[in-house]
C-alpha cells in the first residue's frame, strides 16, 4: 500500500534526514520525501497498521528535527 502525506520541514538537509528516519521505521518498505513539494510518499509492508507505523515514523523524525511535522 502506498500513501502520500504533507510535511513541514525547514531545510533540504533536514528533509533528507527525515526521509532516512522514515525509511528506518519498521513496517515501511520505502519512502521518498520531496522538499520542493513538501510531500512524503510512503510504501508500507503488507498487513501493517499504517496509522500506527506513521506515528512511529513521526516520533523518529522528531528525534532528528524537533520542529518537523508529518500531517497524518
PyMOL Python script that loads the backbone (N, CA, C, O; Angstrom):
from pymol import cmd

cmd.read_pdbstr("""\
ATOM      1  N   UNK A   1       0.848  -1.177   0.000  1.00  0.00           N
ATOM      2  CA  UNK A   1       0.000   0.000   0.000  1.00  0.00           C
ATOM      3  C   UNK A   1       0.889   1.234   0.000  1.00  0.00           C
ATOM      4  O   UNK A   1       1.910   1.278   0.687  1.00  0.00           O
ATOM      5  N   UNK A   2       0.493   2.229  -0.773  1.00  0.00           N
ATOM      6  CA  UNK A   2       1.223   3.492  -0.843  1.00  0.00           C
ATOM      7  C   UNK A   2       0.309   4.627  -0.406  1.00  0.00           C
ATOM      8  O   UNK A   2      -0.884   4.645  -0.709  1.00  0.00           O
ATOM      9  N   UNK A   3       0.905   5.581   0.319  1.00  0.00           N
ATOM     10  CA  UNK A   3       0.172   6.776   0.741  1.00  0.00           C
ATOM     11  C   UNK A   3       1.081   7.991   0.623  1.00  0.00           C
ATOM     12  O   UNK A   3       2.306   7.877   0.665  1.00  0.00           O
ATOM     13  N   UNK A   4       0.460   9.149   0.476  1.00  0.00           N
ATOM     14  CA  UNK A   4       1.192  10.412   0.411  1.00  0.00           C
ATOM     15  C   UNK A   4       0.752  11.296   1.566  1.00  0.00           C
ATOM     16  O   UNK A   4      -0.438  11.414   1.857  1.00  0.00           O
ATOM     17  N   UNK A   5       1.733  11.918   2.224  1.00  0.00           N
ATOM     18  CA  UNK A   5       1.479  12.787   3.372  1.00  0.00           C
ATOM     19  C   UNK A   5       2.097  14.151   3.132  1.00  0.00           C
ATOM     20  O   UNK A   5       3.154  14.259   2.511  1.00  0.00           O
ATOM     21  N   UNK A   6       1.448  15.180   3.618  1.00  0.00           N
ATOM     22  CA  UNK A   6       2.033  16.509   3.630  1.00  0.00           C
ATOM     23  C   UNK A   6       3.011  16.594   4.788  1.00  0.00           C
ATOM     24  O   UNK A   6       2.807  15.980   5.835  1.00  0.00           O
ATOM     25  N   UNK A   7       4.074  17.359   4.591  1.00  0.00           N
ATOM     26  CA  UNK A   7       5.069  17.520   5.650  1.00  0.00           C
ATOM     27  C   UNK A   7       5.385  18.995   5.846  1.00  0.00           C
ATOM     28  O   UNK A   7       5.030  19.845   5.029  1.00  0.00           O
ATOM     29  N   UNK A   8       6.058  19.272   6.947  1.00  0.00           N
ATOM     30  CA  UNK A   8       6.594  20.611   7.203  1.00  0.00           C
ATOM     31  C   UNK A   8       8.011  20.432   7.710  1.00  0.00           C
ATOM     32  O   UNK A   8       8.245  19.792   8.735  1.00  0.00           O
ATOM     33  N   UNK A   9       8.956  21.009   6.976  1.00  0.00           N
ATOM     34  CA  UNK A   9      10.366  20.934   7.341  1.00  0.00           C
ATOM     35  C   UNK A   9      11.052  22.191   6.810  1.00  0.00           C
ATOM     36  O   UNK A   9      10.648  22.737   5.784  1.00  0.00           O
ATOM     37  N   UNK A  10      12.092  22.648   7.512  1.00  0.00           N
ATOM     38  CA  UNK A  10      12.702  23.938   7.210  1.00  0.00           C
ATOM     39  C   UNK A  10      13.805  23.930   6.152  1.00  0.00           C
ATOM     40  O   UNK A  10      14.011  24.940   5.479  1.00  0.00           O
ATOM     41  N   UNK A  11      14.514  22.819   5.991  1.00  0.00           N
ATOM     42  CA  UNK A  11      15.631  22.824   5.048  1.00  0.00           C
ATOM     43  C   UNK A  11      15.774  21.467   4.364  1.00  0.00           C
ATOM     44  O   UNK A  11      15.277  20.452   4.853  1.00  0.00           O
ATOM     45  N   UNK A  12      16.460  21.471   3.228  1.00  0.00           N
ATOM     46  CA  UNK A  12      16.631  20.251   2.445  1.00  0.00           C
ATOM     47  C   UNK A  12      17.442  19.206   3.203  1.00  0.00           C
ATOM     48  O   UNK A  12      17.164  18.012   3.092  1.00  0.00           O
ATOM     49  N   UNK A  13      18.430  19.634   3.964  1.00  0.00           N
ATOM     50  CA  UNK A  13      19.239  18.703   4.743  1.00  0.00           C
ATOM     51  C   UNK A  13      18.380  17.985   5.785  1.00  0.00           C
ATOM     52  O   UNK A  13      18.501  16.774   5.968  1.00  0.00           O
ATOM     53  N   UNK A  14      17.530  18.722   6.451  1.00  0.00           N
ATOM     54  CA  UNK A  14      16.626  18.125   7.441  1.00  0.00           C
ATOM     55  C   UNK A  14      15.641  17.172   6.763  1.00  0.00           C
ATOM     56  O   UNK A  14      15.294  16.130   7.320  1.00  0.00           O
ATOM     57  N   UNK A  15      15.197  17.531   5.572  1.00  0.00           N
ATOM     58  CA  UNK A  15      14.280  16.677   4.823  1.00  0.00           C
ATOM     59  C   UNK A  15      14.941  15.340   4.496  1.00  0.00           C
ATOM     60  O   UNK A  15      14.299  14.293   4.586  1.00  0.00           O
ATOM     61  N   UNK A  16      16.216  15.368   4.117  1.00  0.00           N
ATOM     62  CA  UNK A  16      16.942  14.133   3.820  1.00  0.00           C
ATOM     63  C   UNK A  16      17.059  13.264   5.069  1.00  0.00           C
ATOM     64  O   UNK A  16      16.927  12.042   4.997  1.00  0.00           O
ATOM     65  N   UNK A  17      17.305  13.894   6.203  1.00  0.00           N
ATOM     66  CA  UNK A  17      17.386  13.151   7.468  1.00  0.00           C
ATOM     67  C   UNK A  17      16.027  12.558   7.842  1.00  0.00           C
ATOM     68  O   UNK A  17      15.945  11.436   8.341  1.00  0.00           O
ATOM     69  N   UNK A  18      14.971  13.321   7.598  1.00  0.00           N
ATOM     70  CA  UNK A  18      13.620  12.808   7.861  1.00  0.00           C
ATOM     71  C   UNK A  18      13.327  11.597   6.991  1.00  0.00           C
ATOM     72  O   UNK A  18      12.772  10.608   7.469  1.00  0.00           O
ATOM     73  N   UNK A  19      13.696  11.666   5.721  1.00  0.00           N
ATOM     74  CA  UNK A  19      13.455  10.553   4.811  1.00  0.00           C
ATOM     75  C   UNK A  19      14.143   9.287   5.317  1.00  0.00           C
ATOM     76  O   UNK A  19      13.548   8.210   5.295  1.00  0.00           O
ATOM     77  N   UNK A  20      15.378   9.408   5.767  1.00  0.00           N
ATOM     78  CA  UNK A  20      16.105   8.248   6.291  1.00  0.00           C
ATOM     79  C   UNK A  20      15.449   7.704   7.558  1.00  0.00           C
ATOM     80  O   UNK A  20      15.387   6.490   7.753  1.00  0.00           O
ATOM     81  N   UNK A  21      14.959   8.598   8.422  1.00  0.00           N
ATOM     82  CA  UNK A  21      14.285   8.163   9.648  1.00  0.00           C
ATOM     83  C   UNK A  21      12.993   7.414   9.331  1.00  0.00           C
ATOM     84  O   UNK A  21      12.669   6.424   9.986  1.00  0.00           O
ATOM     85  N   UNK A  22      12.260   7.887   8.330  1.00  0.00           N
ATOM     86  CA  UNK A  22      11.025   7.211   7.928  1.00  0.00           C
ATOM     87  C   UNK A  22      11.349   5.841   7.337  1.00  0.00           C
ATOM     88  O   UNK A  22      10.689   4.853   7.659  1.00  0.00           O
ATOM     89  N   UNK A  23      12.361   5.779   6.477  1.00  0.00           N
ATOM     90  CA  UNK A  23      12.750   4.508   5.866  1.00  0.00           C
ATOM     91  C   UNK A  23      13.172   3.475   6.907  1.00  0.00           C
ATOM     92  O   UNK A  23      12.974   2.277   6.706  1.00  0.00           O
ATOM     93  N   UNK A  24      13.748   3.929   8.013  1.00  0.00           N
ATOM     94  CA  UNK A  24      14.238   3.026   9.058  1.00  0.00           C
ATOM     95  C   UNK A  24      13.123   2.535   9.982  1.00  0.00           C
ATOM     96  O   UNK A  24      13.364   1.674  10.828  1.00  0.00           O
ATOM     97  N   UNK A  25      11.921   3.064   9.836  1.00  0.00           N
ATOM     98  CA  UNK A  25      10.803   2.689  10.699  1.00  0.00           C
ATOM     99  C   UNK A  25      10.270   1.315  10.295  1.00  0.00           C
ATOM    100  O   UNK A  25       9.963   1.091   9.124  1.00  0.00           O
ATOM    101  N   UNK A  26      10.156   0.390  11.258  1.00  0.00           N
ATOM    102  CA  UNK A  26       9.605  -0.930  10.943  1.00  0.00           C
ATOM    103  C   UNK A  26       8.192  -0.814  10.366  1.00  0.00           C
ATOM    104  O   UNK A  26       7.367  -0.050  10.867  1.00  0.00           O
ATOM    105  N   UNK A  27       7.930  -1.577   9.312  1.00  0.00           N
ATOM    106  CA  UNK A  27       6.629  -1.542   8.651  1.00  0.00           C
ATOM    107  C   UNK A  27       6.629  -0.709   7.386  1.00  0.00           C
ATOM    108  O   UNK A  27       5.667  -0.735   6.618  1.00  0.00           O
ATOM    109  N   UNK A  28       7.718   0.041   7.164  1.00  0.00           N
ATOM    110  CA  UNK A  28       7.818   0.861   5.959  1.00  0.00           C
ATOM    111  C   UNK A  28       8.783   0.195   4.991  1.00  0.00           C
ATOM    112  O   UNK A  28       9.935  -0.080   5.328  1.00  0.00           O
ATOM    113  N   UNK A  29       8.300  -0.055   3.801  1.00  0.00           N
ATOM    114  CA  UNK A  29       9.090  -0.711   2.759  1.00  0.00           C
ATOM    115  C   UNK A  29      10.007   0.292   2.067  1.00  0.00           C
ATOM    116  O   UNK A  29      11.175   0.003   1.806  1.00  0.00           O
ATOM    117  N   UNK A  30       9.463   1.480   1.772  1.00  0.00           N
ATOM    118  CA  UNK A  30      10.246   2.526   1.111  1.00  0.00           C
ATOM    119  C   UNK A  30       9.572   3.875   1.352  1.00  0.00           C
ATOM    120  O   UNK A  30       8.372   3.949   1.618  1.00  0.00           O
ATOM    121  N   UNK A  31      10.369   4.935   1.253  1.00  0.00           N
ATOM    122  CA  UNK A  31       9.840   6.283   1.424  1.00  0.00           C
ATOM    123  C   UNK A  31      10.636   7.243   0.551  1.00  0.00           C
ATOM    124  O   UNK A  31      11.835   7.068   0.333  1.00  0.00           O
ATOM    125  N   UNK A  32       9.945   8.251   0.063  1.00  0.00           N
ATOM    126  CA  UNK A  32      10.583   9.282  -0.757  1.00  0.00           C
ATOM    127  C   UNK A  32       9.999  10.634  -0.331  1.00  0.00           C
ATOM    128  O   UNK A  32       8.792  10.859  -0.421  1.00  0.00           O
ATOM    129  N   UNK A  33      10.868  11.515   0.128  1.00  0.00           N
ATOM    130  CA  UNK A  33      10.431  12.820   0.607  1.00  0.00           C
ATOM    131  C   UNK A  33      10.907  13.894  -0.361  1.00  0.00           C
ATOM    132  O   UNK A  33      12.084  13.935  -0.718  1.00  0.00           O
ATOM    133  N   UNK A  34      10.002  14.757  -0.781  1.00  0.00           N
ATOM    134  CA  UNK A  34      10.347  15.869  -1.667  1.00  0.00           C
ATOM    135  C   UNK A  34      10.278  17.175  -0.889  1.00  0.00           C
ATOM    136  O   UNK A  34       9.207  17.601  -0.457  1.00  0.00           O
ATOM    137  N   UNK A  35      11.435  17.802  -0.717  1.00  0.00           N
ATOM    138  CA  UNK A  35      11.480  19.091  -0.032  1.00  0.00           C
ATOM    139  C   UNK A  35      10.790  20.170  -0.864  1.00  0.00           C
ATOM    140  O   UNK A  35      10.176  21.079  -0.306  1.00  0.00           O
ATOM    141  N   UNK A  36      10.882  20.082  -2.178  1.00  0.00           N
ATOM    142  CA  UNK A  36      10.290  21.092  -3.061  1.00  0.00           C
ATOM    143  C   UNK A  36       8.765  21.118  -2.965  1.00  0.00           C
ATOM    144  O   UNK A  36       8.161  22.190  -2.955  1.00  0.00           O
ATOM    145  N   UNK A  37       8.144  19.940  -2.894  1.00  0.00           N
ATOM    146  CA  UNK A  37       6.681  19.884  -2.852  1.00  0.00           C
ATOM    147  C   UNK A  37       6.139  19.688  -1.433  1.00  0.00           C
ATOM    148  O   UNK A  37       4.931  19.754  -1.208  1.00  0.00           O
ATOM    149  N   UNK A  38       7.046  19.445  -0.478  1.00  0.00           N
ATOM    150  CA  UNK A  38       6.677  19.153   0.913  1.00  0.00           C
ATOM    151  C   UNK A  38       5.703  17.973   0.984  1.00  0.00           C
ATOM    152  O   UNK A  38       4.677  18.029   1.661  1.00  0.00           O
ATOM    153  N   UNK A  39       6.055  16.907   0.267  1.00  0.00           N
ATOM    154  CA  UNK A  39       5.265  15.672   0.249  1.00  0.00           C
ATOM    155  C   UNK A  39       6.152  14.493   0.607  1.00  0.00           C
ATOM    156  O   UNK A  39       7.332  14.453   0.262  1.00  0.00           O
ATOM    157  N   UNK A  40       5.563  13.540   1.302  1.00  0.00           N
ATOM    158  CA  UNK A  40       6.227  12.305   1.676  1.00  0.00           C
ATOM    159  C   UNK A  40       5.419  11.154   1.108  1.00  0.00           C
ATOM    160  O   UNK A  40       4.262  10.958   1.479  1.00  0.00           O
ATOM    161  N   UNK A  41       6.031  10.387   0.203  1.00  0.00           N
ATOM    162  CA  UNK A  41       5.399   9.205  -0.373  1.00  0.00           C
ATOM    163  C   UNK A  41       5.942   7.985   0.363  1.00  0.00           C
ATOM    164  O   UNK A  41       7.153   7.779   0.444  1.00  0.00           O
ATOM    165  N   UNK A  42       5.030   7.184   0.896  1.00  0.00           N
ATOM    166  CA  UNK A  42       5.424   6.034   1.704  1.00  0.00           C
ATOM    167  C   UNK A  42       4.810   4.763   1.137  1.00  0.00           C
ATOM    168  O   UNK A  42       3.626   4.725   0.801  1.00  0.00           O
ATOM    169  N   UNK A  43       5.636   3.719   1.034  1.00  0.00           N
ATOM    170  CA  UNK A  43       5.164   2.394   0.654  1.00  0.00           C
ATOM    171  C   UNK A  43       5.287   1.508   1.895  1.00  0.00           C
ATOM    172  O   UNK A  43       6.369   1.348   2.459  1.00  0.00           O
ATOM    173  N   UNK A  44       4.167   0.946   2.298  1.00  0.00           N
ATOM    174  CA  UNK A  44       4.125   0.133   3.510  1.00  0.00           C
ATOM    175  C   UNK A  44       4.279  -1.347   3.203  1.00  0.00           C
ATOM    176  O   UNK A  44       3.953  -1.803   2.107  1.00  0.00           O
ATOM    177  N   UNK A  45       4.780  -2.095   4.185  1.00  0.00           N
ATOM    178  CA  UNK A  45       4.810  -3.545   4.077  1.00  0.00           C
ATOM    179  C   UNK A  45       3.385  -4.074   4.194  1.00  0.00           C
ATOM    180  O   UNK A  45       2.513  -3.407   4.751  1.00  0.00           O
ATOM    181  N   UNK A  46       3.154  -5.266   3.669  1.00  0.00           N
ATOM    182  CA  UNK A  46       1.822  -5.870   3.673  1.00  0.00           C
ATOM    183  C   UNK A  46       1.309  -6.095   5.095  1.00  0.00           C
ATOM    184  O   UNK A  46       2.046  -6.562   5.964  1.00  0.00           O
ATOM    185  N   UNK A  47       0.048  -5.759   5.320  1.00  0.00           N
ATOM    186  CA  UNK A  47      -0.639  -6.096   6.559  1.00  0.00           C
ATOM    187  C   UNK A  47      -0.336  -5.243   7.771  1.00  0.00           C
ATOM    188  O   UNK A  47      -0.732  -5.609   8.878  1.00  0.00           O
ATOM    189  N   UNK A  48       0.350  -4.120   7.614  1.00  0.00           N
ATOM    190  CA  UNK A  48       0.658  -3.276   8.770  1.00  0.00           C
ATOM    191  C   UNK A  48      -0.457  -2.254   8.998  1.00  0.00           C
ATOM    192  O   UNK A  48      -1.203  -1.911   8.081  1.00  0.00           O
ATOM    193  N   UNK A  49      -0.552  -1.779  10.232  1.00  0.00           N
ATOM    194  CA  UNK A  49      -1.469  -0.693  10.585  1.00  0.00           C
ATOM    195  C   UNK A  49      -0.770   0.614  10.208  1.00  0.00           C
ATOM    196  O   UNK A  49       0.121   1.072  10.924  1.00  0.00           O
ATOM    197  N   UNK A  50      -1.169   1.206   9.098  1.00  0.00           N
ATOM    198  CA  UNK A  50      -0.463   2.373   8.574  1.00  0.00           C
ATOM    199  C   UNK A  50      -0.451   3.548   9.544  1.00  0.00           C
ATOM    200  O   UNK A  50       0.549   4.259   9.636  1.00  0.00           O
ATOM    201  N   UNK A  51      -1.542   3.761  10.268  1.00  0.00           N
ATOM    202  CA  UNK A  51      -1.591   4.875  11.222  1.00  0.00           C
ATOM    203  C   UNK A  51      -0.569   4.690  12.337  1.00  0.00           C
ATOM    204  O   UNK A  51       0.127   5.635  12.709  1.00  0.00           O
ATOM    205  N   UNK A  52      -0.481   3.491  12.861  1.00  0.00           N
ATOM    206  CA  UNK A  52       0.470   3.186  13.930  1.00  0.00           C
ATOM    207  C   UNK A  52       1.908   3.338  13.437  1.00  0.00           C
ATOM    208  O   UNK A  52       2.754   3.902  14.131  1.00  0.00           O
ATOM    209  N   UNK A  53       2.174   2.832  12.242  1.00  0.00           N
ATOM    210  CA  UNK A  53       3.521   2.924  11.673  1.00  0.00           C
ATOM    211  C   UNK A  53       3.903   4.385  11.459  1.00  0.00           C
ATOM    212  O   UNK A  53       5.035   4.774  11.745  1.00  0.00           O
ATOM    213  N   UNK A  54       2.977   5.195  10.963  1.00  0.00           N
ATOM    214  CA  UNK A  54       3.298   6.602  10.705  1.00  0.00           C
ATOM    215  C   UNK A  54       3.479   7.393  11.988  1.00  0.00           C
ATOM    216  O   UNK A  54       4.262   8.343  12.016  1.00  0.00           O
ATOM    217  N   UNK A  55       2.776   7.027  13.049  1.00  0.00           N
ATOM    218  CA  UNK A  55       3.021   7.685  14.342  1.00  0.00           C
ATOM    219  C   UNK A  55       4.446   7.393  14.812  1.00  0.00           C
ATOM    220  O   UNK A  55       5.117   8.276  15.346  1.00  0.00           O
ATOM    221  N   UNK A  56       4.906   6.159  14.614  1.00  0.00           N
ATOM    222  CA  UNK A  56       6.289   5.802  14.963  1.00  0.00           C
ATOM    223  C   UNK A  56       7.280   6.544  14.082  1.00  0.00           C
ATOM    224  O   UNK A  56       8.317   7.004  14.559  1.00  0.00           O
ATOM    225  N   UNK A  57       6.963   6.661  12.796  1.00  0.00           N
ATOM    226  CA  UNK A  57       7.842   7.377  11.869  1.00  0.00           C
ATOM    227  C   UNK A  57       7.970   8.844  12.281  1.00  0.00           C
ATOM    228  O   UNK A  57       9.066   9.404  12.262  1.00  0.00           O
ATOM    229  N   UNK A  58       6.855   9.461  12.649  1.00  0.00           N
ATOM    230  CA  UNK A  58       6.887  10.859  13.095  1.00  0.00           C
ATOM    231  C   UNK A  58       7.727  10.999  14.356  1.00  0.00           C
ATOM    232  O   UNK A  58       8.494  11.952  14.495  1.00  0.00           O
ATOM    233  N   UNK A  59       7.583  10.061  15.265  1.00  0.00           N
ATOM    234  CA  UNK A  59       8.377  10.081  16.504  1.00  0.00           C
ATOM    235  C   UNK A  59       9.870   9.995  16.175  1.00  0.00           C
ATOM    236  O   UNK A  59      10.681  10.705  16.769  1.00  0.00           O
ATOM    237  N   UNK A  60      10.232   9.121  15.225  1.00  0.00           N
ATOM    238  CA  UNK A  60      11.634   9.009  14.807  1.00  0.00           C
ATOM    239  C   UNK A  60      12.124  10.307  14.178  1.00  0.00           C
ATOM    240  O   UNK A  60      13.259  10.719  14.420  1.00  0.00           O
ATOM    241  N   UNK A  61      11.294  10.949  13.384  1.00  0.00           N
ATOM    242  CA  UNK A  61      11.669  12.221  12.756  1.00  0.00           C
ATOM    243  C   UNK A  61      11.856  13.321  13.788  1.00  0.00           C
ATOM    244  O   UNK A  61      12.770  14.137  13.670  1.00  0.00           O
ATOM    245  N   UNK A  62      11.003  13.348  14.792  1.00  0.00           N
ATOM    246  CA  UNK A  62      11.083  14.391  15.830  1.00  0.00           C
ATOM    247  C   UNK A  62      12.381  14.276  16.624  1.00  0.00           C
ATOM    248  O   UNK A  62      12.859  15.273  17.167  1.00  0.00           O
ATOM    249  N   UNK A  63      12.961  13.070  16.701  1.00  0.00           N
ATOM    250  CA  UNK A  63      14.246  12.898  17.384  1.00  0.00           C
ATOM    251  C   UNK A  63      15.355  13.608  16.617  1.00  0.00           C
ATOM    252  O   UNK A  63      16.323  14.080  17.215  1.00  0.00           O
ATOM    253  N   UNK A  64      15.219  13.683  15.307  1.00  0.00           N
ATOM    254  CA  UNK A  64      16.227  14.301  14.445  1.00  0.00           C
ATOM    255  C   UNK A  64      15.990  15.795  14.287  1.00  0.00           C
ATOM    256  O   UNK A  64      16.914  16.601  14.394  1.00  0.00           O
ATOM    257  N   UNK A  65      14.736  16.148  14.031  1.00  0.00           N
ATOM    258  CA  UNK A  65      14.342  17.546  13.785  1.00  0.00           C
ATOM    259  C   UNK A  65      13.065  17.821  14.561  1.00  0.00           C
ATOM    260  O   UNK A  65      11.972  17.489  14.103  1.00  0.00           O
ATOM    261  N   UNK A  66      13.200  18.419  15.722  1.00  0.00           N
ATOM    262  CA  UNK A  66      12.065  18.560  16.650  1.00  0.00           C
ATOM    263  C   UNK A  66      10.905  19.383  16.113  1.00  0.00           C
ATOM    264  O   UNK A  66       9.768  19.185  16.541  1.00  0.00           O
ATOM    265  N   UNK A  67      11.163  20.312  15.177  1.00  0.00           N
ATOM    266  CA  UNK A  67      10.065  21.145  14.688  1.00  0.00           C
ATOM    267  C   UNK A  67       9.510  20.684  13.345  1.00  0.00           C
ATOM    268  O   UNK A  67       8.784  21.434  12.693  1.00  0.00           O
ATOM    269  N   UNK A  68       9.840  19.458  12.917  1.00  0.00           N
ATOM    270  CA  UNK A  68       9.269  18.926  11.680  1.00  0.00           C
ATOM    271  C   UNK A  68       7.864  18.403  11.958  1.00  0.00           C
ATOM    272  O   UNK A  68       7.465  18.227  13.109  1.00  0.00           O
ATOM    273  N   UNK A  69       7.123  18.159  10.878  1.00  0.00           N
ATOM    274  CA  UNK A  69       5.752  17.646  11.023  1.00  0.00           C
ATOM    275  C   UNK A  69       5.407  16.774   9.830  1.00  0.00           C
ATOM    276  O   UNK A  69       5.784  17.062   8.694  1.00  0.00           O
ATOM    277  N   UNK A  70       4.682  15.699  10.115  1.00  0.00           N
ATOM    278  CA  UNK A  70       4.070  14.876   9.074  1.00  0.00           C
ATOM    279  C   UNK A  70       2.582  14.942   9.344  1.00  0.00           C
ATOM    280  O   UNK A  70       2.133  14.549  10.421  1.00  0.00           O
ATOM    281  N   UNK A  71       1.815  15.425   8.397  1.00  0.00           N
ATOM    282  CA  UNK A  71       0.383  15.587   8.607  1.00  0.00           C
ATOM    283  C   UNK A  71      -0.323  14.261   8.332  1.00  0.00           C
ATOM    284  O   UNK A  71      -0.531  13.859   7.187  1.00  0.00           O
ATOM    285  N   UNK A  72      -0.682  13.601   9.436  1.00  0.00           N
ATOM    286  CA  UNK A  72      -1.317  12.295   9.345  1.00  0.00           C
ATOM    287  C   UNK A  72      -2.771  12.527   9.163  1.00  0.00           C
ATOM    288  O   UNK A  72      -3.540  11.571   9.058  1.00  0.00           O
TER     289      UNK A  72
END
""", "prot")
cmd.dss("prot")
cmd.show_as("cartoon", "prot")
cmd.util.cbc("prot")
cmd.orient("prot")
